[in-house]
Structures are given as structure tokens and as C-alpha cells.
Amino acid sequence: MITVATALGLESEDELRSDMLPARYSFLVDDESSLPVEPVLLWLCKQYPPKPRMWKANTVECAAHDLCDWWRYLEREGRFWCDATSDDLSEFRDSLLGSVSPRTHRPYAAKTIARRINTVGTFYEWAQEKGLFRGEPLDPKQLKPVLRAIDDDALAHTGGSAREVAVSTTAPRTSESADEHVHPMESKTWLAVAKSLGPLPSQRDAGIPGCSRNRLAAEISIWTGMRLDEVAGLTTYQLLNLRVTDDSIEVVPLKITRTKGLRPRTVLFPSHLIAELHRYIDTERREAVEVGKRFGLKKDAGYLFVNGLDSRNHAGKPVRGYTLSGAFREAVLACGFVRKEERVDPLTEESYLASCAAHCFHDLRHTFAVWLYQAEKAAGNAEPWKVVQARLGHRYLRTTTDIYLRVVDIFRAKVNDNLYHFLRMTFGT
């Protein structure tokens, strides 16, 4: 049986630390021999070098799980990985198309299947290059002409030009619209969820009980458009360097490097949020680190958000993204914002309706984008998409419009005009 394992890492002062995988780095293990699956480990280290700022835990984990599913499929078929063919990969794809995810109880999305096929294909391309695999390419590519995005084409004024991209011949086509996954929040919905997440540090000082960490993480995302992993990756040093020396200053820029694709970008922090975060660092966070040290925490890792006092021996350690995401989901459910979704029991194959949270943490980023667009449009900006693109850090303008174009006008009447004015004054150009 092949399973996904995660490296524990070593303390910073350990002399063997430089030769070990960093903590949370995923790889495959053969349970019978208790040894890593060497070719997969080598490929992961090549694809995602286990060095600071060159890999992300979630990305490596996804790739490891993709290859784990492929390895298990080959085991069921009685095939060794070196003997696999393109027919095997096609049958693997077909098996996923007719299956239900044991985690979500939903059919696998075409996008998920395409990602797995691409991971397997990329692994075999590397193995073939290294001489570890001598068969034909498992996922042959086909060149397809694609028009360049207008903001990426120097010849756009002449009618545009096309470029050729290599497209998988095995992966299923994804036909779902991007806006199907965009669920921005109404202002009243956000206020209810925010209250359920907990008080701000200033509210704690006023006597309102509760922890501020989860609330602050959500506040950062909805006012800056940062992704979950980007929020979880913030450090105290970054925030303490943000100082508001003038009351007239609305926002302070912060450059972040732990982003999707590892492309640095600048985000704008509202001055009122900076004050709350500084207060969190001086109170709730400091208390959690002190408790953690009593339970063996040797060093403050410096991350902004840490496990709280109730974590006991884990107190003061960096909080994981899924913890923040789970807390947000629970707050949404506590407020009664639910939707019904059809699921399938993978064992009985019977359908049932499940109650799910109507919003996830990533919807905060979508909400920021839609709110900001409407604020810019209401203020008379003829090109509001460019402002949204810059704030979200999208490389191409078309990415922004493809995701949000069909939801912004529908959503216009659902948000308070005062909020648009605030966003325009705070984040606008």
C-alpha cells in the first residue's frame, strides 16, 4: 500500500537539519518496506525544491496525493510504474470520471482530474529525461493556437497575434464557468460572519470576550484581497514594520512574496486594521507564545497568526491555513448561511442532500474584488478592472475579467453604497 507521509523537520540548531526535508514537505511511502518511493521523492524535490520560499506545503501535498492515487491504481492493475503506457493513463482518467471523492462525497471535478493527469504526465516526462522510464510519453501534448491576451500582446493594435501552447491529449476539458465558483458576500452577511468569528482586539479591550485571531485573518483577506495561504504566511516583522505616522494616511503598502506562483506583489493595508493587528501582537499572540514556551516551545517562529491558549502544547506555533478556513466555515454555519448540495455516498452510491456553508474563506477575496470594482465604477473610473487586477495581483487583465465579469452587475444592488465610498477612498487610485 502506498501512502502520503509528511516530513516532521528538525529543530533549527540540529546539525542534520540541512540534510533533512523541511517540516510539512509531503512524499510517498511504501507501507510494506517503510521506505520512500524514491523516483517520486526525487521528482518532488526537483519540481518543488525544499528550500525557503521555493515550495508551498499545500502544492507539494496535492502533487503527492495525485501520484499516490496513480500508484494505487497501478497496484490494483498489477502494473509496475516503469511499465505504464498512455492506455493506462487513459483508463486512470476514465476511472476518476466515474468515481466519487471519498473526501467530498461529490463526483471528481474535471479540473481536479485534469490536474492529476498533468501531474502524472509531468512526472513521466522527468523520468524519461533522467533515463528512469524508457516507454512512450504517457500524456502526449498537442500544440494549440491561442490568442494572446490584449495586455500581453505588443501587436494588439494590429489585430493581435497567436501563440502555440502545449495541451494535454488525455486530460478532460474543463467546461465550467469561472464565475460558478465566485460567491461574493453581501455587506450584512459579512458583518454577521465577522461578529461570529470573534471580537477585534479593540473590542476585547472594551470587555467583549473571545479570541481575535480568526476575525483578524478574515479582516485581512476581505480588505486586501489576500489568499488564505498568503494570510497564514504573514509574519510579525512584516506587520510591525507597517507604521501609520499620519492620521491622514488611509493605507500602507506591504510587499508579500509568499504568493500563488511565488510572484511578489504589493497589497494595501488599511490603517485601522494595522492598529488592530499591532494590538493582537502585543496581547493575544504574546500570551499564546508564552504559554507555548511553558509546554516546550523553544522559539517563536515569527508568524503573525499562531495557535491560541487552548492549544496547550501547540500554543504559539504557526497556525495552519486549514485551521483558519475551518473557523470561517463554522462561523458561516453558525450564522445560518447554508446551501443544500447533492452528495453521493461512495460506499452505497446513494444520493443525499447535505447542508454546507454558503461561503468559504476564499469568498473573502472574491468579495473584495467585487466590492472594489463597484466602488471604482460608482466613482466614475472608466477602467475599474485595472484597479482590481492590480490589487489582486493577477498577471493578466483577462484573468480578472474572466472570473468576475458576470457577477459584478448582478451583485451591485446588494451592497451598501457607503461601503463602496469607503473602498474608493481607501484603496482607489
N, C-alpha and C positions, 0 to 999 in steps of 0.2 A: 504494500500500500504506500502510495506517495502522499505526503502531507506538506503543508506550508509551515515553516518554522520562522521564528523571528529572533534575531541576534539580541542578546542582553546587553552587550557592551561591557566595558570595564571602567573603573574609576580613572580620572584624568592622570593621577600620579602613578598608575600601574605601568611598569616598563614594557609590558607586552601589548599595551593599548594600540600602538601604531600598527601592529600586525593583525589586529582583530577587526571584524566587521563592526561598524558603529551600531549603537542601540537602535532597535526598530527596523533594521535592514532585513528584508524577507528573503528566503531562499527555500529550495525544496529538499526534503529529506526522505530517503528510502527507509521505511519503518523496519524492514527486515534486517537490514545491515546497520541501521542507525547512522548512516553516512550521508553527507550531502550529495545531491545529484550534480556531479561535477560540471558537465557541459552547461547546465542551466545557470549554475553559480558563476561560471566564467563569463557567460553572456550577460547576465545581470550586471556584473561589475564593469563590463565593457560599456554596456548601454547606459548605465547609471553609476558612474564612478563613485565609490563610497568615500567621498571627500567632502569637506564642508561646502555647502551651497551648490553642490553638483548633483544632488539627488533629493527626492522627496519621498517620505515613508509611504504615503498613500499610493504614489505612482509605482514604486517598486513592488508593493504588496499586490496591486492589481495585475502587474505583469507576472508575478509569481503564481497567482491563482489561475491566470489564463493558461500558463504552461502546466500547472498541476492538473487542470481538467483535461488537457490534451494527453498528458502522461497516463492518467487513469483510463482514458478512452483506449489508448493503445494497449494497456494491460488487459482490458476486457476483451479486446480483439486478438490478444496473444501475439502482438507485434512488438518488435524492438524499435526504439526510436530511429535508429540508423536505417531501418528497412522501410520507413514510411514513404508513401507516394502521394501524389496530388489527389488520387482517388480516395485515399484515407482522409485527407483534409476535407474533401467534399462531403464525405459521409459524416464526418465530425460536425460539419456545419448543419447538415440535414437533421442530425440528432438533436442539436440545440434548437432548431426551428420548431421541432415538435415537442419540446420539453418545457417544464415549468421550473422556475428557480426555487430551490428549497429554502432560500432565504426570504424572498419577497412573496412567494406563492403566486407569482404572475408569470405569464409566458416571457421568455427572454426577448428583450427588445432587439430590433435589427441592428441598432447602434452597438449594443453590447456584443452581439455575435460578430459583427464586423471588426470590433476591437480585438477580440480573441483570435480571429483568423489572421489579422495583421500581426499580432504578437508572435504567433507560431511561424508565420511566413518570414518575419524578420529574423527570428532565431535561426531558422534553417539557412537563410542567406549567409548569416555569420558563420554557421557551422560548415557550410560549403566552402567559404573563403578560407577557413582555417584547416581545411582538409579533414574535418571530422565527419563529414557527410558527403557521400560520393554519388548520390542519386540526382534526379532531375529536380529543378525548383518546385517546391510544394505549392507555392502560390504565385504562378507566373503573372507578370504585370502587363498591362496593355496601355499604350500611350493614347491619351485622350486630349484633344484640343480644348482649352478652357480660356474664355475671355478674361483678360486681366481686369482687376478692379480698377475703377477710374482713378482712385487715389494712389495706385501703384503702377500707373502706366504713363510714362513720359510722352507717349504718342497718342494720348486720348483725344487730343484736339483734331487729329487726322482721321478719326473714326475708330481708333482702338486697335489693339493687336492681341493675338492669342499666344498662349504658351502651352506646351505639352506637359501633362502630368501623368505619372505612372499610377494606374488604377488597378486594384486587385480584380482578378477574374473570378475569384472564389467567394469573396465576401458578399453578403446580401446588400442590396441597395437600401438605403435609409430614405423612406418617403415621407416620414412625419415632419410636420412644420415645426420650425424652431419655437414659434410663439405658443405651441401647445404646452410648453413647459414653463411659460412665463406667467407667474401668478402674483402680480404686484398687490400690495396691501392698501386698503383704504386708510385714511388717517385715523379714523375712530378705531379701526381694527388694531393698528399699530399701538395706539395708546393703551388699549386694553391688554394686549400681549406684554407690552413694556412693563405695565404695572404688575402683571402676574410674574414676570421674571425676577422682580425684586426692586428694592429702592436704589436710587442713586446715592453715592456717598454723602452728598449734602443732605439728602432726606434721612439717612441713617443718623447724621449728626442732630437732626431735628427730632429724633425719637422714633422714627419708623423702623421696626425690626426687619431683619433679613440680610442676606448677602448681596453684594453689588456686582460680583464678577460676571454672572451671566447677563445681567442687564447691560453692563458696560460693553461687553463683547458685541451684543446686538446693536447698541447705540453706534459703535464704531462702524459697523457694516452699513447701517441704514443712512448714516451721514457722510460716509466716504466712498461707498460702493466697493469696499474691500471684500474679497472672498473669505470663506471660513478658514482655510489654511493660512492665509495671509494675516488674519486677525490673531490666530493662535501662535503665529511665529513672531509677533511683535516682542520687543524687549523693553525692559525698564529704561535702558540707556537712551533708546530712541525717543521715548516719551518725555523723559526728564530733560532732554535737550530742547524740547519744544517749550519755549517761554513766551508768554504774552506780556510784553513790556508797555504796551499802549492800549488803553481801553477802546480805541477806535479800530483796532485790528480785529477783523472778523474771523480770519482763518490763518493757519500757519502751515506751510508746506512741509511734507515729510517724504523723503525718498525711501522706497522699500525695494528690496532685491529678492526676497523670497516670494516670487510671484509665479503664476502659471507660465510655463515656458522659460522661467528664470530671466525674464526681460524686466529690468528695473523700470520703475515709473514713479511719479510723484503724486501723492494724494494730499488732499487738503483737510486738515483737522479744524473743526470749529473751536473757537476759543473757549466756549462754555464747556465743551467736552474735555478739553485739555485740563481744565481746572478739576473736573470730577476725577479724571484718571490720576492726576497727581495726588489727590486725596486718597484714592484707593491704594496707591503705592505706599503711602505713609501710614495707613491704618490697617485695613483688612488684609492686604497682601503681606505686610510686615509681620502681623500676628501669625499668619499661616506658616511663614518661613520659620519663625521662632519655635512654633510647635513641632514642625518637621525636624528641626535640629535636635529637639529632645527625644525624637524617635529615630535618630541616626542619620538625618540628612547632613551630609558632610559639606556641601557647598551650594550656595544659591546660584542656580543656572542662569539667572538674569532674565528669564522670560517674563513678560508682563502678567499673564494670567497663570495662576497656579492653583493646585488643589487646595480646598479650604480646610478649616479646622476639623470638620467632621471626617476628614480622610485619615486622620490619625497618623499612621506610619508613612502615608503617602502625602501628607500635608507639605506644602511648599514646593512640591515637584511640578514641572510644567504640565499644564492641563492639555489633554488631547482634544483634537478638533471634534471627535465624535461625542465627547462629553458636553461641549458647548451646543452642538447640534441637537443632542438628546434633550437637554434642558429647554431649548427653544421649542422643540416639538411638544414637550409636556406642558409648557405654558400655553401653547395654542390650543391644545386639547382641554386644558383647564378652563379656558375662556369659552369653550363650546363651539369653536370654529372647526367643524369636521366636514368631511365629504365621504360619501359611500363609494367603495371601489370593489369591483368584482375580482375575487381571487379564486385560485384553484388549489385544492389540497393535492400535493404531489404524490401522496400515497394512495388515496382513494379516487383521485381525478374528479372529485365532485366540486362544483362551484358553490361559492358562498359570498355574501356581502360583508365586507369589513369596514369598520369605521376608522378613517385615517385623518391625521391632522391636515387641515386645509392649506397650511403653509409650512415650508421648511426654511432652514436658515438662509439658503441661497436666495430665497424670495426677497430678503432684505436688500440684496444687491440689485435685483430687478426693480424693487420699489424705488430705490434711489434713482435709478436710471429714468424711470417713467416720470417720477416727480420732477426731476431736474429738467427733463425735456419740456414738460408742460410749463414749468416756471420760465424757461427761456422763451418759449413760444408766446406766452402771455405778455412777456416784456417786450415783444416786438423783434426778437432776434430772428433774422431770416435764415440762419443756418444753425438751428439748435442742436442738430445731430453731431456737429463737430465738437461742441462743448461736452456732450455726453460721451463721445468717443474718447476725448482726452481724459475725462475723469475716470472712465472705466479701464483705460489702458489698452483698448483694442488696437491692434496694429493697422487694421483696415477699416475704413468707414462702413464698408458694405457689411462687415460682421455686425456692427451696431444696428444698422437699419434692418438687416435680415431677422434679427432676434426680436426687435421691439416695434417694428413698423405697424403691425396690425393690431396692437393692443393699446397704443397711446391715446388714440381718439376715443375709443370705447371707454377708457378709464377717466377721461377728462372731468366728467361731472361728479366723480366720486370722492374728490379730494378738496379740502378746504382751500379757498383762494389765498387765505393768509399764509398757508404753508408754502404755496408757490412763491409768494412775495419774499418770505424768509429765505428760501433756497436761492432765489435770484440775487438777493442782497449778499448772501453768504458765499455762494460758490460761483456766481456768474462772472462772465468776462467783463 
